[in-house]
Amino acid sequence: MNKVIVGISASLALLTAPMAAAKNVIFFLGDGMGISTVTAARIFAGQQQGLAGEEYDLAFDKFDNVALIKTYNTDAQVADSAGTITAIMTGQKTRIGVIGINASAERDNCDAALKARLTSLAELAEDKGLRTGIVSTARITHATPAGAYAHSANRNWEDSSSLPDAARDAGCQDIALQLIETNHGDGPDVIFGGGRAQFFPISQADPEYKEWGGKRNDGRNLVEEWLARSTHRKYVWNRKDFLDLGSEGSSLEAPPGQWLGLFEPSHMKFEADRSKDRGGEPSLLEMTKVALAEMQKSKDGYFLLIEAGRIDHAHHAGNAYRALVDTVMLSDSVQWVVDNANLRETLVLVTADHSHTMTINGYPRRGNPILGLVELPAEGNLGGDDSATEKAAKGEFAKDATGLPYTTLSYANGGGYKKRRLDLSKIDTEDVDYQQLATVPMYSETHAGEDVAAYAIGLNAVKVRGVMEQNELYYVMHGALFD
């Protein structure tokens, strides 16, 4: 008992102890990137390079400072992205489905939400004159990016058409409008992601998909309003203009500007599908490079949030392939930042908001394709050669109780449920569109409630260790920027 008390006291002292202050924070969030996703993506990435896979390391696997993070919301055992990002960005856990407000306000209650606003770390940074940036492969009004700047009694109030009349009459604003009409500095200096439709009126055709219009029923063009407020602002919607923008501003001698890039009407493409996009759109790595170059023009420091938002969406669809590809792209982006940021004055923090129900199972041999059918180790090769380049010899497919083969990856629930088991030996389970089997039938696979991991490197990274409440990550980042 005494050892436990001493351990808790030591952890609290570590969190509150004065540390050398970092000027900058780069915060990566893999939406839905649970530990099973990290493990599977690690193996997948290694196998893409011809290795067995298990011995491979993602960029953040190499960080010395690692913690387990409790993700529950105040009213939910299994969390959503809105309540979790609020905990990370404000230091207070809150209800499921709300953004930037404390737990005293019930979901959908505009009046209560207006009295329960919490200031986010990004808003504090803006107030103190730091540069800020938000990058996401999801809609920029989606839960995680919105957590940097929005306060809403419902995460779904992303545009004027989704905001109830009663909430509008009570004084609440939709999330897109809050990004434009900020009371904190001049707002984020870099905004890259999806979600064009939330910023344009219904009557205006999308530049990439002429058959689509915007979602705003108030007639406002928020992009034009944003541009009109400063001559130093630029807007892009396709990869070509984005690359031109990056070339123009990449030099540290170039004057700092404010850049808005909205590359899809809704979420950006999965990385596995990005090359097929009509208008072309940048990768997460490309957006990270340009955003960081712009942040590094700051003399007073910066806060940069980078979200791999579509890991979550692939899992909801029961599609492990796309989830793993997007996770590997996140790893590549983290590696580039580690190689190009000054870690003596920068904290780099990588975590997830919650997990998913994907599991890794079935005693597959060493080097078994992570998306493939389970093959048992061949007789006499139970251990295989444990070097990084050798795989255990192929064996027979493992069989379930009905005598059919099964995959290493599956989901506890989701759309992959089948009333009758299929013979997967006749199906390409490594195809990009393959949907893994699920145990419980659901229209959409759900989040999972186990702890996620947090990884940190740079100044103040030592504060990330042990088992932590999710909202404690806010204090780690706050200390890096301001203490």
TORKEVO-822980 format. One line per field, with one value per residue (C-alpha): x, y negated, z negated; residue in one letter. Coordinates in steps of 0.02 Angstrom, whole numbers, plus 50000, padded with zeros to 5 digits. Example, Ala and Ser with C-alpha at 12.3 -4.5 7.8 and 13.67 -1.06 7.14 Angstrom:
<nodes>
px <- 50615,50684;
py <- 50225,50053;
pz <- 49610,49643;
type <- A,S;
</nodes>
This chain:
<nodes>
px <- 50000,50140,50227,50067,50046,50227,50208,50053,50137,50291,50184,50090,50254,50321,50171,50183,50372,50447,50528,50625,50491,50471,50425,50323,50203,50163,50017,49976,49812,49771,49582,49534,49716,49705,49851,49793,49794,49971,50029,49945,50007,50184,50177,50093,50226,50366,50290,50273,50463,50489,50516,50426,50345,50336,50510,50474,50453,50336,50410,50333,50378,50553,50500,50566,50417,50258,50099,49931,49785,49612,49486,49314,49196,49108,48948,49015,49122,49168,49210,49181,49300,49212,49224,49401,49473,49392,49484,49649,49629,49555,49611,49433,49341,49164,49011,49003,48959,49000,49149,49239,49114,49116,49009,48883,48797,48692,48707,48595,48569,48628,48590,48692,48833,48853,48888,49004,49135,49313,49464,49567,49756,49753,49648,49768,49912,49824,49790,49975,50030,50091,50057,49933,49887,49757,49783,49662,49612,49434,49318,49399,49233,49237,49259,49448,49497,49345,49412,49547,49427,49243,49119,48962,48826,48823,48970,48854,48812,48946,48856,48702,48588,48630,48610,48433,48334,48311,48498,48530,48398,48478,48645,48740,48845,48881,49057,49115,49060,49156,49316,49291,49223,49352,49381,49558,49693,49668,49623,49726,49863,49857,49696,49712,49580,49413,49241,49218,49029,49016,49086,48986,48801,48685,48670,48857,48922,49075,49231,49276,49106,48991,48841,48866,48830,48874,48779,48749,48566,48606,48676,48847,49013,49130,49285,49257,49224,49385,49487,49413,49483,49667,49773,49893,49767,49756,49634,49665,49558,49667,49840,49916,49873,49924,50097,50115,50067,50196,50333,50289,50296,50425,50570,50590,50624,50451,50328,50209,50033,49869,49821,49656,49651,49488,49518,49351,49168,49170,49314,49474,49510,49584,49769,49740,49619,49700,49779,49605,49540,49466,49549,49699,49731,49887,49937,49945,50134,50128,50009,50121,50274,50192,50106,50266,50365,50236,50236,50425,50417,50355,50477,50364,50323,50178,50048,50010,49874,49887,49751,49747,49558,49513,49589,49428,49315,49399,49375,49192,49175,49262,49400,49569,49668,49627,49646,49823,49877,49819,49910,50072,50050,50033,50195,50283,50221,50283,50453,50468,50428,50555,50687,50645,50591,50710,50672,50770,50629,50484,50371,50304,50157,50069,49912,49737,49571,49497,49516,49414,49358,49485,49580,49733,49710,49732,49916,49976,50155,50292,50278,50100,50024,49934,49784,49789,49721,49800,49934,50002,50191,50254,50305,50483,50473,50371,50493,50562,50718,50697,50801,50719,50729,50677,50499,50442,50402,50223,50108,49928,49784,49714,49530,49388,49263,49167,49324,49345,49498,49494,49594,49715,49616,49431,49310,49203,49057,49014,48950,49061,48945,48889,48746,48839,49027,49110,49253,49386,49511,49417,49421,49565,49568,49714,49613,49592,49402,49394,49284,49344,49222,49131,49055,48904,48799,48803,48776,48939,49078,49096,49234,49316,49347,49520,49666,49760,49945,50029,50207,50315,50485,50572,50565,50442,50414,50465,50296,50213,50229,50131,49941,49866,49695,49668,49646,49820,49893,49829,49940,50091,50067,50020,50179,50282,50212,50192,50277;
py <- 50000,49879,49915,49874,49708,49663,49705,49595,49451,49465,49461,49306,49221,49260,49180,49021,49005,48854,48906,48815,48730,48775,48637,48751,48897,49013,49123,49274,49367,49529,49534,49708,49766,49893,50003,50146,50023,49968,50150,50199,50043,50078,50253,50190,50056,50180,50305,50169,50159,50345,50382,50505,50350,50383,50313,50149,49982,49841,49668,49645,49822,49752,49618,49648,49573,49676,49683,49769,49647,49670,49610,49616,49466,49403,49490,49629,49783,49788,49614,49515,49393,49235,49269,49335,49189,49071,49160,49148,48968,48892,49001,49050,49209,49182,49267,49371,49273,49095,48985,48854,48847,48924,49065,48950,48923,49063,49106,48998,48867,48705,48594,48703,48719,48531,48528,48678,48627,48688,48601,48719,48728,48662,48512,48477,48483,48358,48243,48242,48203,48376,48444,48588,48717,48853,48995,49140,49266,49253,49104,48957,48936,49117,49155,49160,49004,48912,48947,48818,48673,48717,48725,48822,48916,49038,49092,49107,48921,48899,48774,48662,48796,48917,48787,48794,48632,48631,48642,48502,48392,48425,48360,48516,48518,48663,48733,48667,48491,48502,48535,48375,48263,48299,48191,48259,48166,48176,48360,48507,48460,48625,48722,48875,49011,49059,48985,48855,48876,48809,48641,48610,48572,48704,48603,48611,48758,48847,48811,48995,49079,48965,49071,49029,48867,48798,48835,48660,48607,48432,48378,48336,48374,48395,48414,48243,48169,48245,48180,48005,47980,47977,47953,48085,48226,48355,48496,48655,48806,48923,48999,48893,48729,48803,48848,48674,48602,48710,48660,48477,48480,48615,48496,48434,48264,48261,48155,48254,48271,48357,48502,48594,48755,48852,48999,49092,49047,49173,49277,49292,49455,49604,49610,49773,49680,49508,49530,49551,49383,49273,49110,49185,49161,49161,49302,49283,49279,49139,49037,49067,49004,48843,48810,48834,48721,48584,48613,48601,48420,48375,48291,48321,48505,48603,48737,48857,48991,49128,49261,49420,49417,49555,49700,49690,49690,49843,49937,49887,49967,50125,50095,50127,50096,49911,49887,49959,49859,49697,49746,49773,49601,49528,49614,49541,49368,49389,49444,49292,49177,49263,49242,49059,48981,48920,49041,48935,48809,48917,49049,49179,49277,49421,49505,49565,49504,49678,49855,49969,50149,50220,50366,50469,50655,50835,50890,50842,50886,50756,50640,50696,50559,50450,50433,50615,50781,50858,50983,51090,51109,51257,51408,51387,51199,51148,51010,50977,50873,50723,50605,50451,50519,50701,50764,50929,51058,51059,51186,51239,51117,51119,51171,51113,51231,51249,51300,51134,51021,50850,50688,50620,50457,50450,50335,50365,50282,50194,50216,50366,50481,50633,50749,50889,50902,50883,50986,50851,50958,50902,50717,50592,50530,50415,50315,50131,50150,50308,50290,50394,50510,50445,50539,50428,50354,50164,50038,49956,50029,49940,49864,49968,49917,49982,49865,49790,49748,49578,49553,49399,49332,49166,49046,49092,49263,49346,49297,49428,49590,49717,49722,49550,49471,49404,49224,49229,49217,49038,48992,49074,48967,48811,48829,48847,48686,48571,48629;
pz <- 50000,49954,50119,50214,50121,50153,50337,50356,50264,50373,50531,50474,50428,50601,50684,50581,50569,50659,50822,50956,51061,51244,51365,51475,51469,51615,51568,51677,51654,51742,51731,51674,51672,51533,51483,51595,51741,51699,51690,51853,51944,51883,51956,52116,52143,52115,52235,52367,52358,52375,52191,52079,52005,51819,51788,51880,51789,51830,51801,51629,51575,51552,51426,51251,51161,51171,51067,51065,51075,50998,51127,51043,51051,50895,50949,51061,51030,51215,51277,51436,51521,51461,51275,51291,51390,51265,51125,51217,51274,51114,50969,50921,50962,51022,51094,51251,51407,51350,51395,51292,51149,50976,50910,50826,50994,51066,51249,51363,51226,51306,51157,51040,51166,51178,50991,50994,51122,51096,51174,51281,51286,51465,51410,51267,51390,51503,51355,51313,51491,51541,51714,51725,51855,51881,52005,52030,52161,52094,52113,52027,51933,51874,51689,51671,51770,51699,51525,51558,51586,51562,51417,51457,51366,51512,51618,51769,51776,51909,52023,52024,52095,51954,51816,51743,51754,51565,51537,51661,51580,51410,51473,51524,51683,51799,51793,51962,51916,51752,51850,51949,51810,51675,51522,51497,51592,51779,51775,51839,51960,52055,52084,52197,52214,52288,52265,52402,52401,52223,52281,52440,52473,52543,52705,52744,52844,52779,52886,52896,52901,52999,52953,52770,52679,52509,52350,52281,52285,52222,52391,52319,52404,52256,52364,52443,52272,52205,52352,52338,52163,52213,52369,52302,52320,52461,52498,52600,52637,52744,52737,52876,52792,52625,52691,52765,52597,52510,52633,52611,52422,52387,52358,52181,52259,52338,52237,52126,52192,52155,52264,52283,52384,52400,52514,52515,52487,52343,52277,52378,52469,52381,52421,52517,52632,52641,52813,52888,52826,52963,52917,52828,52644,52536,52421,52233,52249,52377,52270,52119,52211,52270,52103,52004,52121,52091,51902,51895,51952,51778,51660,51510,51533,51604,51574,51718,51714,51846,51858,51959,51952,52072,51976,51876,52029,52104,51941,51933,52105,52045,52173,52095,52255,52266,52078,52082,52235,52152,51991,52087,52167,51993,51944,52097,52048,51870,51933,52045,51899,51786,51921,51954,51789,51656,51515,51391,51397,51459,51383,51504,51434,51524,51460,51505,51442,51424,51488,51603,51590,51713,51639,51689,51660,51709,51684,51859,51905,51895,52046,52087,52198,52071,52187,52239,52180,52026,52071,51931,51917,52017,51916,51858,51883,51732,51690,51862,51884,51769,51876,51951,52128,52108,52101,52026,52158,52222,52145,52166,52145,51970,51962,51853,51767,51931,52027,52121,52126,52044,52046,51917,51906,51864,51773,51619,51709,51871,52047,52079,51982,52084,52038,52124,52128,52296,52364,52359,52453,52610,52563,52572,52393,52434,52560,52521,52513,52407,52254,52106,52020,51866,51720,51680,51821,51827,51967,51915,51808,51641,51539,51402,51222,51179,51145,51291,51296,51294,51357,51327,51377,51349,51202,51064,51144,50981,50910,51022,50925,50826,50834,50859,50869,51044,50985,50907,51082,51087,50940,51022,51177,51078,50977,51135,51209,51060,50900;
type <- M,N,K,V,I,V,G,I,S,A,S,L,A,L,L,T,A,P,M,A,A,A,K,N,V,I,F,F,L,G,D,G,M,G,I,S,T,V,T,A,A,R,I,F,A,G,Q,Q,Q,G,L,A,G,E,E,Y,D,L,A,F,D,K,F,D,N,V,A,L,I,K,T,Y,N,T,D,A,Q,V,A,D,S,A,G,T,I,T,A,I,M,T,G,Q,K,T,R,I,G,V,I,G,I,N,A,S,A,E,R,D,N,C,D,A,A,L,K,A,R,L,T,S,L,A,E,L,A,E,D,K,G,L,R,T,G,I,V,S,T,A,R,I,T,H,A,T,P,A,G,A,Y,A,H,S,A,N,R,N,W,E,D,S,S,S,L,P,D,A,A,R,D,A,G,C,Q,D,I,A,L,Q,L,I,E,T,N,H,G,D,G,P,D,V,I,F,G,G,G,R,A,Q,F,F,P,I,S,Q,A,D,P,E,Y,K,E,W,G,G,K,R,N,D,G,R,N,L,V,E,E,W,L,A,R,S,T,H,R,K,Y,V,W,N,R,K,D,F,L,D,L,G,S,E,G,S,S,L,E,A,P,P,G,Q,W,L,G,L,F,E,P,S,H,M,K,F,E,A,D,R,S,K,D,R,G,G,E,P,S,L,L,E,M,T,K,V,A,L,A,E,M,Q,K,S,K,D,G,Y,F,L,L,I,E,A,G,R,I,D,H,A,H,H,A,G,N,A,Y,R,A,L,V,D,T,V,M,L,S,D,S,V,Q,W,V,V,D,N,A,N,L,R,E,T,L,V,L,V,T,A,D,H,S,H,T,M,T,I,N,G,Y,P,R,R,G,N,P,I,L,G,L,V,E,L,P,A,E,G,N,L,G,G,D,D,S,A,T,E,K,A,A,K,G,E,F,A,K,D,A,T,G,L,P,Y,T,T,L,S,Y,A,N,G,G,G,Y,K,K,R,R,L,D,L,S,K,I,D,T,E,D,V,D,Y,Q,Q,L,A,T,V,P,M,Y,S,E,T,H,A,G,E,D,V,A,A,Y,A,I,G,L,N,A,V,K,V,R,G,V,M,E,Q,N,E,L,Y,Y,V,M,H,G,A,L,F,D;
</nodes>
